[in-house]
Amino acid sequence: MIPVAVSLVIVSHSCKLAEGVAELAAQMAGEKTIIATAGGAADGSLGTSVDKVLQALARAESADGVLVLVDLGSAGMAVEMALESLSAEQRERVQVSSAPLVEGAIIAAVEASIGRSLKEVAEAAANAQTLNKFPER
Amino acid sequence: MPVTTEQVLAWLQRSAAILHEHRDYLTQLDSPIGDADHGVNMDRGFTAVMDKLPGVADKDAGTILKTVGTTLVSTVGGASGPLYGTAFLRAGMALAGKFELQDSDVMAALQAALEGIIARGKAKPGEKTMVDALHPAIQTFKAALETGEPLKAALAKATESAEQGMKATIPMLATKGRASYLGERSIGHQDPGATSSWLFLRAMGG
């Protein structure tokens, strides 16, 4: 069986935040999971850039799919605009997650690294919404 | 008298000038309820638009507006990039191939722009956004044209409605965009996006 390799794209208003989240997630993911980032506006200031999202999607392109995680507001809009400029076939292989960025990225990285499908990775990341950081002792 | 592409270009130039003039004002409005970048972002976007316009000055209105849209999308880092970008792209699609615009074309372009912003931002009237200035403005514009008013008068009335809509955002609770994170503290501030929308309409009337 050919192993499944879903990749991740981290979109954040801050370049540092995107890279930091990717760094944390990569620590869990192992080497075969591609984690691409689209951080900051085109000029590097705080913001998001459709072009950077497209570049990250290209770097992360995988036949098994790409999960995109975003930080705030306009990051989601930039992703939507980027997806609209892809072909229908490319778009089919991309899912956008509403999960909280840090937890979502780490959970997705773990699931991707053990060969889960895009659907499974996306579902696992979505569960990060209800993750309790202080479970009762 | 139809609107020519020269007039469309002149409107964009006036918009750039007005946005530049109001850069600090828009950023000030964005400081208490947003990320304090709206003025800077819009000015940066329209400075880039001004650089691009000479290259499309002999093209149809649709191409001109689509060029504005793609330029805004790639140069404005905040939410206003995708929002106004989509508005100009949709307006451009509505005017594809046209060098002379009838009143109904202007109406169609404004309507398409508003629908683009609504589709992109998923905002409804009353949520303290651009929609609160544009929606009443376009309703007024449509009603004025239907009663036979000339374009210039209809635009002046639309601009007044946009201004009222903009002021009506002050007591609103923001439920979209960065301001929504502030909850009740967003009340009492005028929305910067509604303000820039009003400025675009003001530039049209000039």
Interface residues (C-beta under 8 A of the other chain):
Chain A: H13 G40 A41 A42 D43 S45 L46 G47 T48 S49 V50 D51 L72 G73 S74 M77 A78 E80 M81
Chain B: D35 D37 N41 V73 S74 T75 V76 G77 G78 A79 G81 P82 L83 G85 T86 R120 G121 G177 R178
